[in-house]
Amino acid sequence: MPALERRRNLITVAAAVLAASLSVGTEAGERTTVWRGEFVYFADSAVFTACASGRQWPVAMEEDYVAMEKAYLNSRLQPKAPLLVSLQGRIEMRKPMEGPVREHLVVEKFKGSKPGATCKSLQQKSERPR
């Protein structure tokens, strides 16, 4: 197995372990997780990219999604610019407007945002010597 592939597998496993460690059970038996990542809203399309794994999901426009969209619009970012957000949510299979059923992020509770910050800037900040 090439080194790059091993590295990707290790990152995927680490992200899964992190997500599992932050998960709590919900009434319906689904798993809810605390997430931090970059949210982009543009032309009635919402996408979330997780900082921990780099994975990307469309965001279901329900539950506490509206609070996250309002934070994005109020941040006055350039079009398609990411907003760093934290939320509690879960991944569910959904039928998009077009195409086959796929995973979507459902925002159960929007916790906050950091305009101007990115996943990369958080990582760089945590790597600085103290």
N, CA, C and O atoms as a printed pandas DataFrame, in Angstrom:
     atom_number atom_name residue_name chain_id  residue_number  x_coord  y_coord  z_coord
0              1         N          MET        A               1    0.850   -1.165    0.000
1              2        CA          MET        A               1    0.000    0.000    0.000
2              3         C          MET        A               1    0.905    1.240    0.000
3              4         O          MET        A               1    1.767    1.380    0.867
4              5         N          PRO        A               2    0.708    2.124   -0.961
5              6        CA          PRO        A               2    1.535    3.331   -1.026
6              7         C          PRO        A               2    1.368    4.190    0.235
7              8         O          PRO        A               2    0.339    4.141    0.909
8              9         N          ALA        A               3    2.401    4.969    0.531
9             10        CA          ALA        A               3    2.413    5.782    1.749
10            11         C          ALA        A               3    1.238    6.755    1.794
11            12         O          ALA        A               3    0.640    6.944    2.853
12            13         N          LEU        A               4    0.896    7.375    0.665
13            14        CA          LEU        A               4   -0.202    8.335    0.637
14            15         C          LEU        A               4   -1.527    7.662    0.975
15            16         O          LEU        A               4   -2.337    8.225    1.712
16            17         N          GLU        A               5   -1.752    6.472    0.448
17            18        CA          GLU        A               5   -2.983    5.736    0.727
18            19         C          GLU        A               5   -3.049    5.340    2.203
19            20         O          GLU        A               5   -4.109    5.432    2.821
20            21         N          ARG        A               6   -1.916    4.897    2.773
21            22        CA          ARG        A               6   -1.875    4.556    4.201
22            23         C          ARG        A               6   -2.205    5.773    5.044
23            24         O          ARG        A               6   -2.932    5.683    6.033
24            25         N          ARG        A               7   -1.664    6.908    4.641
25            26        CA          ARG        A               7   -1.907    8.153    5.373
26            27         C          ARG        A               7   -3.388    8.536    5.324
27            28         O          ARG        A               7   -3.966    8.920    6.340
28            29         N          ARG        A               8   -3.997    8.431    4.142
29            30        CA          ARG        A               8   -5.436    8.726    4.015
30            31         C          ARG        A               8   -6.259    7.802    4.898
31            32         O          ARG        A               8   -7.186    8.250    5.574
32            33         N          ASN        A               9   -5.925    6.503    4.896
33            34        CA          ASN        A               9   -6.650    5.550    5.727
34            35         C          ASN        A               9   -6.513    5.887    7.209
35            36         O          ASN        A               9   -7.483    5.807    7.962
36            37         N          LEU        A              10   -5.307    6.264    7.620
37            38        CA          LEU        A              10   -5.066    6.636    9.010
38            39         C          LEU        A              10   -5.876    7.871    9.394
39            40         O          LEU        A              10   -6.440    7.925   10.487
40            41         N          ILE        A              11   -5.939    8.862    8.506
41            42        CA          ILE        A              11   -6.721   10.073    8.765
42            43         C          ILE        A              11   -8.201    9.742    8.866
43            44         O          ILE        A              11   -8.898   10.266    9.735
44            45         N          THR        A              12   -8.685    8.875    7.980
45            46        CA          THR        A              12  -10.092    8.472    8.011
46            47         C          THR        A              12  -10.424    7.776    9.321
47            48         O          THR        A              12  -11.457    8.061    9.928
48            49         N          VAL        A              13   -9.567    6.870    9.763
49            50        CA          VAL        A              13   -9.779    6.153   11.020
50            51         C          VAL        A              13   -9.742    7.131   12.193
51            52         O          VAL        A              13  -10.583    7.049   13.088
52            53         N          ALA        A              14   -8.782    8.051   12.198
53            54        CA          ALA        A              14   -8.674    9.031   13.280
54            55         C          ALA        A              14   -9.926    9.905   13.342
55            56         O          ALA        A              14  -10.421   10.195   14.431
56            57         N          ALA        A              15  -10.439   10.324   12.196
57            58        CA          ALA        A              15  -11.647   11.144   12.163
58            59         C          ALA        A              15  -12.843   10.363   12.693
59            60         O          ALA        A              15  -13.673   10.916   13.415
60            61         N          ALA        A              16  -12.940    9.079   12.343
61            62        CA          ALA        A              16  -14.042    8.247   12.827
62            63         C          ALA        A              16  -13.963    8.063   14.341
63            64         O          ALA        A              16  -14.986    8.095   15.025
64            65         N          VAL        A              17  -12.760    7.873   14.860
65            66        CA          VAL        A              17  -12.579    7.730   16.314
66            67         C          VAL        A              17  -12.967    9.027   17.011
67            68         O          VAL        A              17  -13.643    8.998   18.039
68            69         N          LEU        A              18  -12.547   10.159   16.465
69            70        CA          LEU        A              18  -12.893   11.449   17.039
70            71         C          LEU        A              18  -14.400   11.651   17.028
71            72         O          LEU        A              18  -14.978   12.056   18.037
72            73         N          ALA        A              19  -15.033   11.376   15.916
73            74        CA          ALA        A              19  -16.480   11.549   15.820
74            75         C          ALA        A              19  -17.202   10.646   16.805
75            76         O          ALA        A              19  -18.167   11.069   17.441
76            77         N          ALA        A              20  -16.746    9.406   16.936
77            78        CA          ALA        A              20  -17.372    8.475   17.879
78            79         C          ALA        A              20  -17.195    8.943   19.312
79            80         O          ALA        A              20  -18.090    8.760   20.137
80            81         N          SER        A              21  -16.059    9.540   19.618
81            82        CA          SER        A              21  -15.820    9.992   20.987
82            83         C          SER        A              21  -16.677   11.194   21.345
83            84         O          SER        A              21  -16.911   11.447   22.527
84            85         N          LEU        A              22  -17.154   11.943   20.353
85            86        CA          LEU        A              22  -17.985   13.116   20.600
86            87         C          LEU        A              22  -19.471   12.808   20.468
87            88         O          LEU        A              22  -20.299   13.697   20.670
88            89         N          SER        A              23  -19.830   11.567   20.134
89            90        CA          SER        A              23  -21.211   11.206   19.857
90            91         C          SER        A              23  -21.994   10.929   21.132
91            92         O          SER        A              23  -21.457   10.454   22.133
92            93         N          VAL        A              24  -23.294   11.247   21.056
93            94        CA          VAL        A              24  -24.218   10.901   22.129
94            95         C          VAL        A              24  -25.458   10.317   21.482
95            96         O          VAL        A              24  -25.800   10.693   20.361
96            97         N          GLY        A              25  -26.132    9.418   22.155
97            98        CA          GLY        A              25  -27.328    8.806   21.585
98            99         C          GLY        A              25  -28.502    9.775   21.591
99           100         O          GLY        A              25  -28.592   10.634   22.469
100          101         N          THR        A              26  -29.398    9.646   20.624
101          102        CA          THR        A              26  -30.613   10.436   20.596
102          103         C          THR        A              26  -31.787    9.518   20.828
103          104         O          THR        A              26  -31.629    8.297   20.829
104          105         N          GLU        A              27  -32.958   10.082   21.023
105          106        CA          GLU        A              27  -34.148    9.286   21.298
106          107         C          GLU        A              27  -34.431    8.268   20.202
107          108         O          GLU        A              27  -34.866    7.151   20.483
108          109         N          ALA        A              28  -34.187    8.650   18.968
109          110        CA          ALA        A              28  -34.500    7.769   17.845
110          111         C          ALA        A              28  -33.410    6.729   17.598
111          112         O          ALA        A              28  -33.495    5.962   16.639
112          113         N          GLY        A              29  -32.386    6.695   18.457
113          114        CA          GLY        A              29  -31.314    5.734   18.274
114          115         C          GLY        A              29  -30.275    6.192   17.267
115          116         O          GLY        A              29  -29.329    5.459   16.979
116          117         N          GLU        A              30  -30.438    7.406   16.720
117          118        CA          GLU        A              30  -29.447    7.943   15.800
118          119         C          GLU        A              30  -28.294    8.498   16.624
119          120         O          GLU        A              30  -28.411    8.634   17.842
120          121         N          ARG        A              31  -27.191    8.816   15.976
121          122        CA          ARG        A              31  -26.046    9.371   16.700
122          123         C          ARG        A              31  -25.883   10.832   16.323
123          124         O          ARG        A              31  -25.846   11.203   15.150
124          125         N          THR        A              32  -25.788   11.636   17.352
125          126        CA          THR        A              32  -25.558   13.055   17.137
126          127         C          THR        A              32  -24.122   13.364   17.543
127          128         O          THR        A              32  -23.594   12.766   18.481
128          129         N          THR        A              33  -23.495   14.294   16.837
129          130        CA          THR        A              33  -22.085   14.583   17.039
130          131         C          THR        A              33  -21.882   16.088   17.113
131          132         O          THR        A              33  -22.613   16.856   16.488
132          133         N          VAL        A              34  -20.892   16.495   17.876
133          134        CA          VAL        A              34  -20.477   17.888   17.878
134          135         C          VAL        A              34  -19.500   18.055   16.712
135          136         O          VAL        A              34  -18.517   17.321   16.609
136          137         N          TRP        A              35  -19.775   19.018   15.841
137          138        CA          TRP        A              35  -19.000   19.229   14.630
138          139         C          TRP        A              35  -18.388   20.617   14.635
139          140         O          TRP        A              35  -18.966   21.555   15.185
140          141         N          ARG        A              36  -17.220   20.749   14.023
141          142        CA          ARG        A              36  -16.625   22.051   13.711
142          143         C          ARG        A              36  -16.180   21.958   12.266
143          144         O          ARG        A              36  -15.556   20.981   11.852
144          145         N          GLY        A              37  -16.512   22.989   11.505
145          146        CA          GLY        A              37  -16.132   22.956   10.104
146          147         C          GLY        A              37  -16.499   24.230    9.386
147          148         O          GLY        A              37  -16.926   25.211    9.995
148          149         N          GLU        A              38  -16.327   24.197    8.090
149          150        CA          GLU        A              38  -16.584   25.355    7.252
150          151         C          GLU        A              38  -17.920   25.191    6.526
151          152         O          GLU        A              38  -18.178   24.180    5.874
152          153         N          PHE        A              39  -18.756   26.217    6.661
153          154        CA          PHE        A              39  -20.083   26.233    6.059
154          155         C          PHE        A              39  -20.102   27.253    4.933
155          156         O          PHE        A              39  -19.627   28.378    5.090
156          157         N          VAL        A              40  -20.661   26.847    3.791
157          158        CA          VAL        A              40  -20.823   27.759    2.654
158          159         C          VAL        A              40  -22.270   27.680    2.193
159          160         O          VAL        A              40  -22.818   26.597    1.989
160          161         N          TYR        A              41  -22.878   28.859    2.034
161          162        CA          TYR        A              41  -24.239   28.953    1.501
162          163         C          TYR        A              41  -24.186   29.817    0.256
163          164         O          TYR        A              41  -23.697   30.946    0.296
164          165         N          PHE        A              42  -24.689   29.287   -0.851
165          166        CA          PHE        A              42  -24.683   30.040   -2.100
166          167         C          PHE        A              42  -25.783   29.506   -3.008
167          168         O          PHE        A              42  -25.876   28.302   -3.249
168          169         N          ALA        A              43  -26.605   30.404   -3.503
169          170        CA          ALA        A              43  -27.646   30.056   -4.488
170          171         C          ALA        A              43  -28.510   28.883   -4.023
171          172         O          ALA        A              43  -28.688   27.903   -4.746
172          173         N          ASP        A              44  -29.039   29.000   -2.811
173          174        CA          ASP        A              44  -29.905   27.969   -2.225
174          175         C          ASP        A              44  -29.230   26.607   -2.088
175          176         O          ASP        A              44  -29.899   25.574   -2.080
176          177         N          SER        A              45  -27.921   26.610   -1.981
177          178        CA          SER        A              45  -27.157   25.383   -1.759
178          179         C          SER        A              45  -26.301   25.581   -0.513
179          180         O          SER        A              45  -25.618   26.597   -0.378
180          181         N          ALA        A              46  -26.337   24.618    0.387
181          182        CA          ALA        A              46  -25.573   24.705    1.629
182          183         C          ALA        A              46  -24.670   23.482    1.745
183          184         O          ALA        A              46  -25.117   22.346    1.591
184          185         N          VAL        A              47  -23.376   23.739    2.024
185          186        CA          VAL        A              47  -22.392   22.660    2.122
186          187         C          VAL        A              47  -21.567   22.855    3.387
187          188         O          VAL        A              47  -21.201   23.977    3.738
188          189         N          PHE        A              48  -21.278   21.742    4.071
189          190        CA          PHE        A              48  -20.455   21.752    5.279
190          191         C          PHE        A              48  -19.240   20.851    5.050
191          192         O          PHE        A              48  -19.373   19.732    4.555
192          193         N          THR        A              49  -18.052   21.352    5.416
193          194        CA          THR        A              49  -16.817   20.578    5.343
194          195         C          THR        A              49  -16.262   20.443    6.762
195          196         O          THR        A              49  -15.950   21.446    7.405
196          197         N          ALA        A              50  -16.138   19.218    7.247
197          198        CA          ALA        A              50  -15.662   18.968    8.606
198          199         C          ALA        A              50  -14.171   19.240    8.722
199          200         O          ALA        A              50  -13.384   18.785    7.892
200          201         N          CYS        A              51  -13.781   19.986    9.757
201          202        CA          CYS        A              51  -12.345   20.263    9.976
202          203         C          CYS        A              51  -11.573   18.973   10.257
203          204         O          CYS        A              51  -10.464   18.797    9.753
204          205         N          ALA        A              52  -12.143   18.079   11.050
205          206        CA          ALA        A              52  -11.428   16.880   11.485
206          207         C          ALA        A              52  -11.066   15.944   10.341
207          208         O          ALA        A              52  -10.001   15.327   10.357
208          209         N          SER        A              53  -11.951   15.833    9.342
209          210        CA          SER        A              53  -11.732   14.846    8.289
210          211         C          SER        A              53  -11.587   15.435    6.893
211          212         O          SER        A              53  -11.037   14.787    6.004
212          213         N          GLY        A              54  -12.075   16.658    6.689
213          214        CA          GLY        A              54  -12.094   17.231    5.352
214          215         C          GLY        A              54  -13.269   16.744    4.517
215          216         O          GLY        A              54  -13.428   17.152    3.366
216          217         N          ARG        A              55  -14.097   15.866    5.096
217          218        CA          ARG        A              55  -15.276   15.356    4.355
218          219         C          ARG        A              55  -16.303   16.454    4.206
219          220         O          ARG        A              55  -16.415   17.344    5.050
220          221         N          GLN        A              56  -17.049   16.379    3.124
221          222        CA          GLN        A              56  -18.016   17.405    2.786
222          223         C          GLN        A              56  -19.400   16.784    2.616
223          224         O          GLN        A              56  -19.544   15.707    2.037
224          225         N          TRP        A              57  -20.420   17.481    3.132
225          226        CA          TRP        A              57  -21.802   17.027    3.011
226          227         C          TRP        A              57  -22.699   18.196    2.643
227          228         O          TRP        A              57  -22.442   19.327    3.057
228          229         N          PRO        A              58  -23.753   17.939    1.866
229          230        CA          PRO        A              58  -24.793   18.951    1.732
230          231         C          PRO        A              58  -25.504   19.053    3.082
231          232         O          PRO        A              58  -25.535   18.091    3.849
232          233         N          VAL        A              59  -26.074   20.232    3.365
233          234        CA          VAL        A              59  -26.748   20.452    4.642
234          235         C          VAL        A              59  -28.253   20.445    4.409
235          236         O          VAL        A              59  -28.761   21.151    3.538
236          237         N          ALA        A              60  -28.963   19.635    5.202
237          238        CA          ALA        A              60  -30.426   19.598    5.125
238          239         C          ALA        A              60  -30.970   20.920    5.673
239          240         O          ALA        A              60  -30.528   21.386    6.723
240          241         N          MET        A              61  -31.909   21.511    4.977
241          242        CA          MET        A              61  -32.441   22.825    5.364
242          243         C          MET        A              61  -33.641   22.655    6.285
243          244         O          MET        A              61  -34.780   22.949    5.922
244          245         N          GLU        A              62  -33.349   22.171    7.487
245          246        CA          GLU        A              62  -34.387   21.934    8.494
246          247         C          GLU        A              62  -33.773   22.030    9.877
247          248         O          GLU        A              62  -32.576   22.282   10.016
248          249         N          GLU        A              63  -34.580   21.833   10.888
249          250        CA          GLU        A              63  -34.182   21.937   12.292
250          251         C          GLU        A              63  -33.481   23.272   12.529
251          252         O          GLU        A              63  -34.070   24.305   12.212
252          253         N          ASP        A              64  -32.266   23.315   13.063
253          254        CA          ASP        A              64  -31.625   24.596   13.398
254          255         C          ASP        A              64  -30.754   25.133   12.253
255          256         O          ASP        A              64  -29.893   25.987   12.469
256          257         N          TYR        A              65  -30.985   24.628   11.043
257          258        CA          TYR        A              65  -30.251   25.107    9.873
258          259         C          TYR        A              65  -30.423   26.613    9.671
259          260         O          TYR        A              65  -29.463   27.308    9.336
260          261         N          VAL        A              66  -31.631   27.114    9.872
261          262        CA          VAL        A              66  -31.926   28.521    9.604
262          263         C          VAL        A              66  -31.020   29.437   10.425
263          264         O          VAL        A              66  -30.577   30.470    9.921
264          265         N          ALA        A              67  -30.737   29.080   11.677
265          266        CA          ALA        A              67  -29.850   29.894   12.523
266          267         C          ALA        A              67  -28.448   29.953   11.913
267          268         O          ALA        A              67  -27.802   31.000   11.940
268          269         N          MET        A              68  -27.980   28.833   11.367
269          270        CA          MET        A              68  -26.656   28.799   10.760
270          271         C          MET        A              68  -26.632   29.631    9.475
271          272         O          MET        A              68  -25.666   30.355    9.233
272          273         N          GLU        A              69  -27.663   29.542    8.660
273          274        CA          GLU        A              69  -27.737   30.346    7.442
274          275         C          GLU        A              69  -27.763   31.840    7.782
275          276         O          GLU        A              69  -27.096   32.633    7.118
276          277         N          LYS        A              70  -28.524   32.230    8.806
277          278        CA          LYS        A              70  -28.579   33.636    9.219
278          279         C          LYS        A              70  -27.203   34.129    9.651
279          280         O          LYS        A              70  -26.807   35.242    9.304
280          281         N          ALA        A              71  -26.470   33.312   10.406
281          282        CA          ALA        A              71  -25.113   33.693   10.830
282          283         C          ALA        A              71  -24.228   33.890    9.614
283          284         O          ALA        A              71  -23.422   34.819    9.577
284          285         N          TYR        A              72  -24.369   33.029    8.625
285          286        CA          TYR        A              72  -23.578   33.145    7.395
286          287         C          TYR        A              72  -23.903   34.457    6.682
287          288         O          TYR        A              72  -23.001   35.209    6.314
288          289         N          LEU        A              73  -25.182   34.724    6.491
289          290        CA          LEU        A              73  -25.587   35.940    5.770
290          291         C          LEU        A              73  -25.210   37.198    6.555
291          292         O          LEU        A              73  -24.822   38.200    5.955
292          293         N          ASN        A              74  -25.316   37.162    7.875
293          294        CA          ASN        A              74  -24.968   38.318    8.710
294          295         C          ASN        A              74  -23.464   38.561    8.790
295          296         O          ASN        A              74  -23.037   39.661    9.142
296          297         N          SER        A              75  -22.659   37.556    8.469
297          298        CA          SER        A              75  -21.202   37.718    8.538
298          299         C          SER        A              75  -20.669   38.551    7.374
299          300         O          SER        A              75  -19.521   38.994    7.397
300          301         N          ARG        A              76  -21.511   38.762    6.350
301          302        CA          ARG        A              76  -21.170   39.593    5.187
302          303         C          ARG        A              76  -19.881   39.145    4.492
303          304         O          ARG        A              76  -19.070   39.972    4.076
304          305         N          LEU        A              77  -19.706   37.842    4.372
305          306        CA          LEU        A              77  -18.554   37.286    3.662
306          307         C          LEU        A              77  -18.725   37.468    2.159
307          308         O          LEU        A              77  -19.825   37.733    1.673
308          309         N          GLN        A              78  -17.637   37.324    1.442
309          310        CA          GLN        A              78  -17.705   37.304   -0.019
310          311         C          GLN        A              78  -18.491   36.066   -0.449
311          312         O          GLN        A              78  -18.503   35.071    0.276
312          313         N          PRO        A              79  -19.151   36.105   -1.618
313          314        CA          PRO        A              79  -19.879   34.921   -2.077
314          315         C          PRO        A              79  -18.986   33.681   -2.107
315          316         O          PRO        A              79  -17.840   33.741   -2.553
316          317         N          LYS        A              80  -19.509   32.586   -1.639
317          318        CA          LYS        A              80  -18.861   31.274   -1.591
318          319         C          LYS        A              80  -17.705   31.201   -0.590
319          320         O          LYS        A              80  -16.989   30.199   -0.561
320          321         N          ALA        A              81  -17.507   32.237    0.227
321          322        CA          ALA        A              81  -16.454   32.193    1.250
322          323         C          ALA        A              81  -16.935   31.343    2.415
323          324         O          ALA        A              81  -18.107   31.426    2.783
324          325         N          PRO        A              82  -16.058   30.517    3.014
325          326        CA          PRO        A              82  -16.477   29.668    4.117
326          327         C          PRO        A              82  -16.597   30.438    5.437
327          328         O          PRO        A              82  -15.865   31.398    5.679
328          329         N          LEU        A              83  -17.525   30.005    6.274
329          330        CA          LEU        A              83  -17.682   30.519    7.633
330          331         C          LEU        A              83  -17.414   29.358    8.582
331          332         O          LEU        A              83  -18.051   28.311    8.471
332          333         N          LEU        A              84  -16.484   29.529    9.510
333          334        CA          LEU        A              84  -16.195   28.484   10.487
334          335         C          LEU        A              84  -17.351   28.423   11.480
335          336         O          LEU        A              84  -17.702   29.429   12.097
336          337         N          VAL        A              85  -17.943   27.232   11.630
337          338        CA          VAL        A              85  -19.095   27.053   12.514
338          339         C          VAL        A              85  -18.880   25.860   13.440
339          340         O          VAL        A              85  -18.080   24.966   13.164
340          341         N          SER        A              86  -19.613   25.875   14.538
341          342        CA          SER        A              86  -19.687   24.694   15.397
342          343         C          SER        A              86  -21.168   24.384   15.594
343          344         O          SER        A              86  -22.000   25.286   15.692
344          345         N          LEU        A              87  -21.475   23.107   15.650
345          346        CA          LEU        A              87  -22.867   22.680   15.721
346          347         C          LEU        A              87  -22.973   21.281   16.301
347          348         O          LEU        A              87  -21.990   20.547   16.398
348          349         N          GLN        A              88  -24.168   20.944   16.676
349          350        CA          GLN        A              88  -24.490   19.573   17.058
350          351         C          GLN        A              88  -25.392   19.047   15.954
351          352         O          GLN        A              88  -26.383   19.688   15.604
352          353         N          GLY        A              89  -25.060   17.888   15.405
353          354        CA          GLY        A              89  -25.858   17.373   14.301
354          355         C          GLY        A              89  -25.609   15.905   14.034
355          356         O          GLY        A              89  -24.890   15.229   14.770
356          357         N          ARG        A              90  -26.222   15.430   12.964
357          358        CA          ARG        A              90  -26.104   14.018   12.594
358          359         C          ARG        A              90  -26.104   13.900   11.072
359          360         O          ARG        A              90  -26.533   14.806   10.358
360          361         N          ILE        A              91  -25.618   12.777   10.606
361          362        CA          ILE        A              91  -25.614   12.472    9.177
362          363         C          ILE        A              91  -26.786   11.537    8.897
363          364         O          ILE        A              91  -26.955   10.518    9.566
364          365         N          GLU        A              92  -27.588   11.895    7.905
365          366        CA          GLU        A              92  -28.727   11.064    7.499
366          367         C          GLU        A              92  -28.743   10.933    5.984
367          368         O          GLU        A              92  -28.286   11.820    5.262
368          369         N          MET        A              93  -29.268    9.835    5.527
369          370        CA          MET        A              93  -29.446    9.622    4.094
370          371         C          MET        A              93  -30.687   10.393    3.656
371          372         O          MET        A              93  -31.754   10.268    4.258
372          373         N          ARG        A              94  -30.533   11.193    2.597
373          374        CA          ARG        A              94  -31.628   12.009    2.088
374          375         C          ARG        A              94  -31.612   12.021    0.571
375          376         O          ARG        A              94  -30.577   11.792   -0.055
376          377         N          LYS        A              95  -32.754   12.287   -0.005
377          378        CA          LYS        A              95  -32.865   12.462   -1.458
378          379         C          LYS        A              95  -32.655   13.931   -1.751
379          380         O          LYS        A              95  -33.441   14.765   -1.300
380          381         N          PRO        A              96  -31.601   14.275   -2.505
381          382        CA          PRO        A              96  -31.397   15.680   -2.876
382          383         C          PRO        A              96  -32.395   16.102   -3.960
383          384         O          PRO        A              96  -33.177   15.286   -4.448
384          385         N          MET        A              97  -32.356   17.375   -4.323
385          386        CA          MET        A              97  -33.253   17.854   -5.378
386          387         C          MET        A              97  -32.984   17.129   -6.690
387          388         O          MET        A              97  -33.898   16.904   -7.484
388          389         N          GLU        A              98  -31.716   16.763   -6.911
389          390        CA          GLU        A              98  -31.337   16.023   -8.114
390          391         C          GLU        A              98  -30.403   14.888   -7.722
391          392         O          GLU        A              98  -29.605   15.029   -6.795
392          393         N          GLY        A              99  -30.499   13.772   -8.418
393          394        CA          GLY        A              99  -29.570   12.672   -8.196
394          395         C          GLY        A              99  -30.056   11.669   -7.166
395          396         O          GLY        A              99  -31.170   11.772   -6.655
396          397         N          PRO        A             100  -29.197   10.689   -6.867
397          398        CA          PRO        A             100  -29.572    9.597   -5.963
398          399         C          PRO        A             100  -29.523   10.027   -4.488
399          400         O          PRO        A             100  -29.001   11.090   -4.151
400          401         N          VAL        A             101  -30.071    9.187   -3.639
401          402        CA          VAL        A             101  -30.042    9.392   -2.186
402          403         C          VAL        A             101  -28.581    9.451   -1.744
403          404         O          VAL        A             101  -27.749    8.675   -2.214
404          405         N          ARG        A             102  -28.274   10.388   -0.826
405          406        CA          ARG        A             102  -26.908   10.516   -0.323
406          407         C          ARG        A             102  -26.916   11.078    1.090
407          408         O          ARG        A             102  -27.952   11.522    1.583
408          409         N          GLU        A             103  -25.769   11.057    1.732
409          410        CA          GLU        A             103  -25.654   11.576    3.088
410          411         C          GLU        A             103  -25.817   13.093    3.105
411          412         O          GLU        A             103  -25.329   13.802    2.225
412          413         N          HIS        A             104  -26.526   13.573    4.147
413          414        CA          HIS        A             104  -26.703   15.005    4.399
414          415         C          HIS        A             104  -26.429   15.258    5.879
415          416         O          HIS        A             104  -26.681   14.393    6.717
416          417         N          LEU        A             105  -25.920   16.431    6.194
417          418        CA          LEU        A             105  -25.760   16.845    7.576
418          419         C          LEU        A             105  -27.051   17.516    8.031
419          420         O          LEU        A             105  -27.550   18.428    7.371
420          421         N          VAL        A             106  -27.588   17.062    9.160
421          422        CA          VAL        A             106  -28.775   17.670    9.761
422          423         C          VAL        A             106  -28.302   18.448   10.988
423          424         O          VAL        A             106  -27.740   17.862   11.913
424          425         N          VAL        A             107  -28.526   19.751   11.000
425          426        CA          VAL        A             107  -28.102   20.618   12.101
426          427         C          VAL        A             107  -29.176   20.584   13.188
427          428         O          VAL        A             107  -30.261   21.141   13.022
428          429         N          GLU        A             108  -28.855   19.921   14.302
429          430        CA          GLU        A             108  -29.804   19.870   15.414
430          431         C          GLU        A             108  -29.720   21.139   16.247
431          432         O          GLU        A             108  -30.745   21.665   16.682
432          433         N          LYS        A             109  -28.497   21.641   16.475
433          434        CA          LYS        A             109  -28.290   22.841   17.280
434          435         C          LYS        A             109  -27.081   23.590   16.753
435          436         O          LYS        A             109  -25.956   23.096   16.824
436          437         N          PHE        A             110  -27.314   24.784   16.223
437          438        CA          PHE        A             110  -26.217   25.643   15.786
438          439         C          PHE        A             110  -25.618   26.276   17.032
439          440         O          PHE        A             110  -26.332   26.908   17.810
440          441         N          LYS        A             111  -24.307   26.114   17.229
441          442        CA          LYS        A             111  -23.660   26.597   18.450
442          443         C          LYS        A             111  -22.952   27.927   18.274
443          444         O          LYS        A             111  -22.837   28.679   19.242
444          445         N          GLY        A             112  -22.472   28.251   17.080
445          446        CA          GLY        A             112  -21.813   29.529   16.875
446          447         C          GLY        A             112  -20.907   29.533   15.671
447          448         O          GLY        A             112  -20.729   28.519   14.996
448          449         N          SER        A             113  -20.324   30.724   15.407
449          450        CA          SER        A             113  -19.447   30.880   14.245
450          451         C          SER        A             113  -18.291   31.804   14.595
451          452         O          SER        A             113  -18.338   32.553   15.571
452          453         N          LYS        A             114  -17.245   31.729   13.765
453          454        CA          LYS        A             114  -16.064   32.584   13.899
454          455         C          LYS        A             114  -15.739   33.170   12.533
455          456         O          LYS        A             114  -14.947   32.598   11.785
456          457         N          PRO        A             115  -16.352   34.317   12.199
457          458        CA          PRO        A             115  -16.048   34.930   10.893
458          459         C          PRO        A             115  -14.552   35.218   10.770
459          460         O          PRO        A             115  -13.916   35.689   11.713
460          461         N          GLY        A             116  -14.008   34.927    9.595
461          462        CA          GLY        A             116  -12.590   35.168    9.336
462          463         C          GLY        A             116  -11.696   33.990    9.675
463          464         O          GLY        A             116  -10.561   33.928    9.204
464          465         N          ALA        A             117  -12.179   33.056   10.479
465          466        CA          ALA        A             117  -11.392   31.866   10.829
466          467         C          ALA        A             117  -11.700   30.745    9.841
467          468         O          ALA        A             117  -12.764   30.729    9.221
468          469         N          THR        A             118  -10.768   29.813    9.699
469          470        CA          THR        A             118  -10.948   28.634    8.848
470          471         C          THR        A             118  -10.422   27.416    9.598
471          472         O          THR        A             118   -9.769   27.549   10.632
472          473         N          CYS        A             119  -10.707   26.247    9.077
473          474        CA          CYS        A             119  -10.141   25.025    9.664
474          475         C          CYS        A             119   -8.615   25.114    9.668
475          476         O          CYS        A             119   -7.961   24.746   10.644
476          477         N          LYS        A             120   -8.067   25.601    8.576
477          478        CA          LYS        A             120   -6.610   25.694    8.452
478          479         C          LYS        A             120   -6.034   26.657    9.480
479          480         O          LYS        A             120   -4.997   26.370   10.079
480          481         N          SER        A             121   -6.691   27.799    9.693
481          482        CA          SER        A             121   -6.168   28.764   10.671
482          483         C          SER        A             121   -6.238   28.200   12.087
483          484         O          SER        A             121   -5.360   28.480   12.903
484          485         N          LEU        A             122   -7.261   27.415   12.389
485          486        CA          LEU        A             122   -7.346   26.769   13.710
486          487         C          LEU        A             122   -6.225   25.765   13.892
487          488         O          LEU        A             122   -5.617   25.686   14.959
488          489         N          GLN        A             123   -5.953   24.994   12.840
489          490        CA          GLN        A             123   -4.885   23.992   12.901
490          491         C          GLN        A             123   -3.541   24.672   13.100
491          492         O          GLN        A             123   -2.737   24.221   13.916
492          493         N          GLN        A             124   -3.285   25.745   12.372
493          494        CA          GLN        A             124   -2.015   26.464   12.505
494          495         C          GLN        A             124   -1.871   27.049   13.896
495          496         O          GLN        A             124   -0.778   27.037   14.462
496          497         N          LYS        A             125   -2.956   27.561   14.454
497          498        CA          LYS        A             125   -2.927   28.140   15.795
498          499         C          LYS        A             125   -2.588   27.075   16.836
499          500         O          LYS        A             125   -1.834   27.339   17.773
500          501         N          SER        A             126   -3.146   25.864   16.675
501          502        CA          SER        A             126   -2.889   24.786   17.645
502          503         C          SER        A             126   -1.482   24.212   17.506
503          504         O          SER        A             126   -0.973   23.589   18.438
504          505         N          GLU        A             127   -0.845   24.418   16.342
505          506        CA          GLU        A             127    0.503   23.887   16.133
506          507         C          GLU        A             127    1.594   24.839   16.604
507          508         O          GLU        A             127    2.757   24.442   16.672
508          509         N          ARG        A             128    1.258   26.078   16.930
509          510        CA          ARG        A             128    2.255   27.045   17.383
510          511         C          ARG        A             128    2.799   26.624   18.747
511          512         O          ARG        A             128    2.044   26.169   19.606
512          513         N          PRO        A             129    4.124   26.779   18.946
513          514        CA          PRO        A             129    4.709   26.456   20.263
514          515         C          PRO        A             129    4.212   27.467   21.305
515          516         O          PRO        A             129    3.965   28.636   21.008
516          517         N          ARG        A             130    4.081   26.970   22.520
517          518        CA          ARG        A             130    3.596   27.845   23.599
518          519         C          ARG        A             130    4.678   28.093   24.603
519          520         O          ARG        A             130    4.459   28.806   25.583
